[in-house]
């Protein structure tokens, strides 16, 4: 498989007060925030429109499970179904089933330290 990860799709972290974090980053760093965090739009080397999501989550979120960490990385991929098939053959732990939305497909794996990683085959046009 030629391309596996093509970039960072998102940075997710736990916080005591997600709204306060969103407000702080908006006020002090100029993030354009909404209820989900902030979406950064950019272009890849071919000029294709892309996005990266920044999102604070509540401390009690179950979204990162089974990982015990206070963060989760989301990586952009080109062919999620094929990549998960290859990763499974390589012995990587797959978590849950692929989920599909109007903004892309999502799958999850565990790294060698047990950190949950989200893999995202994006539909960036949903954010434009």
N, C-alpha and C positions, 0 to 999 in steps of 0.2 A: 504494500500500500504506500503510494508516494507521499501524500500529505496526511498527516495525522492531525496535529494541532496547528492552527493557522494564526492564532493570536489569543489575547486575553478577552474573554467575553464579559466578565464581571468580577467584582470584588464584593464579597458579602461578609458581614461581621455582626456579632452580637453586641448589644449595648443595653444599658438599663432603660434608656428612653429614646427609642428610634426617632420620634418627632423632634426632640431636643437636639439630637445629632444632626438631623436634616436641616433644622433651623440654624444651627451653629455653622455648618459648612456653607449654607447659603449666605449668611451674613458676613462671615469672615473670609471665605475663599471663593465666593461668587458662584457656587454650584446652582444650577437651575433645577431645583428639587420639586418632587411631587410626592404622593403617598408611598411610592415605591423606592424613592431615592433620587438618582440623577442619571440620565442617559447622555453619554458623550458620543457625539457623532464625529466621524473621521473618514478618510479615504485610504484605501489600500494602495499598494504600489501600481496597480493597474487603473486607479482612479475610481474604483467601485465604492459606493457609499457603505459605510460600516458603522457599528455602534458597540459601545462597551457600557455595561450597567454597573453602578455603584449603589449598594443598598445596605442600610443598617437594619438588622432584625432584632426583635425582642429577645432578651436573655433566655426566655423559656421556649424558644422555637424548637420544634422537633424536626425542622427541615434538614438539618445537617446530620441527623442520625443515620447510621450508627456511629459516626465520628463523635468524639467527645470535645473537639476543638471549638473555639469561639469564632471561627472563620471558615469560609469555604470559597475556593476558587472556581470560576467558571471559565472554561476554555472553548474557543471557537473551533469548530471542525467542519470539514466539507462533506463528508458522507458518514453520518452517524451510524446507520445500520451496519455498513461494512466495517467501520472502525470497531464497533462493539463486538462484532463477530471475530475479528482478528485478535482483539484484546482477550476475549474469552479463550480462544485457542492458545494464547500465550500464558494462560493461568491467572489473569487479572480477575479479581472479584467484581462482578457486575451487581449493582444494587437496584432492585425494582425493574420496572418495565419502561420502555420508551414512551414519552408523552409528547403529543403534538398539539401545537397552538398556532394561531394566525401569525405569530412572530418567530416560529421555528420549532424544531424538535429537540427534546432533552433526554439525556441518559445519564446514569451515574455509575461511578466506579469507586473503589477504594485504592489508595496508593499503598506503598510498602509500609507506611506508618499508621495505616488505618484511617487516614483522612479521606473524607468523602469529597469527591471531585465531580463537578457538574460539567457535562459535555453538551455543547449547544451547536446545532446546525441552524444558523440564523436565517431569518427572512428580514433583513435590515429595512426593507421598504416599509414595513409596518410602523417604523419609528419616524419616518420622514413626513 
